[in-house]
Amino acid sequence: MTVPPPRPAPGPASAEAGPGRTWRPPYPLDLGLTLGFLRRGPGDPAYRTTPDGAVWRASRTPAGPGTVRIAARPSEGAVEARAWGPGAEWLLDRLPVLLGDGDDPSGFAPDPRHRLLYDTHRRHPGLRIGRTGLVMESLVPTVLEQKVTADEAYRGWRLLLQRFGTPAPGPAAAYGSPVARMRVAPAARDWAMVPSWEWHRAGVDAKRAATVVRAARLAPRLEEASAMDPAAAAARLAAVPGVGPWTAAETLQRSNGDADAVTVGDLHLPHTVGWVLAGRHRTDDAGMLELLEPYRGHRYRACRLICLTGAQAPRRAPRLAPRDFRAM
C-alpha cells in the first residue's frame, strides 16, 4: 500500500524538497540490480548513484523534464522517492512499475542442471524487470550502441546529452545532490535538429544518426508502443528503417519491462548463453533461442541472470576495435 508522506508547506523550501512518495514493495527488491540496467555507462549524465546508495534519474516525461531520487529503506521494507520538475508527479505515480511491480517472475524456475543460472537466481531474489514507459528515452541510446563498442556508444550519448540536453531539475544541495552534473535528454524535435557535424563530433556515423532522426520524427507513434503487447510493440519499432530486432528488444526490455524480449543479433550474448547453459564455446542466435526455449516468457530474465554469473565463453578472436568516426 502506498503511504505518501506529508507534503511540505508551499514556498522556496517546498520547491527545494520536491514532492515525495514512500512505497513498500511486496517482494524482495534489489534497487541497484533493478535500475542499474537503465544506466548508459559510468558517465551517463541522466543517471547517478550517490554514496548513500540512492539512485538519481533524469527523464523527459510526457509532463516535462523531471528528476527522481530513489533510495531503499531496508529497515522499514520501503523505498522512498522524491522528485523535482514538471515531470515529478508523473515519475512518482509510476514508481512501482519502474521498480518491477508489473513484473511476475513466479513462472520462472531455472533447471537445476543449469547450475550457474540456478545458483545466480537463488542469490539474486531482488532482481525485477521494471518498465520506464518511455520509448524514446531507451531507443535513442540503443541506436547509438548499434555495431560499435560500449565505450564508443557511451561516449556519444554523454557528449550529445551534455551538448543538447537540458539541465536536470532538482535541489542545489539536498542529499549531496549530483543534479548539477545531470542532464535531461533532448526532446524528440531537438534530436531531429542536431546538425550533422555534431553527430560526427560525438563519434556517431551517418547511418545511426539518420535512424535517430527518423525515430524522432515518429516519436508520438513510437511512444504508443509502451502500452502495446510485445509483438505489436516490436512491430511498431521495427517500422522505423534502421531499427531491427536487436534494437527493438533492447528498447522494450527497458520501456515496456518485457521479460521475454531476447536480444538477437548480439555479438557476445549467444556465446555466453551457450557457454553457461550447455558448455558450448560457440553458439549462434538459433542455438541460443533453442537453449532459452524452456524459459519462454522469461527469456530476457534468464539472459540478465546469465550475464550476472560473470561467465564468458573463451574468446577465439580479438576484441572489436573502436573506430573513430570523427577521423572519417
Summary of the structure (lengths in Angstrom):
residues: 328
radius of gyration: 20.0
end to end distance: 56.1
largest distance: 62.9
contacts: 1053
relative contact order: 0.13
helix: 47%
strand: 11%
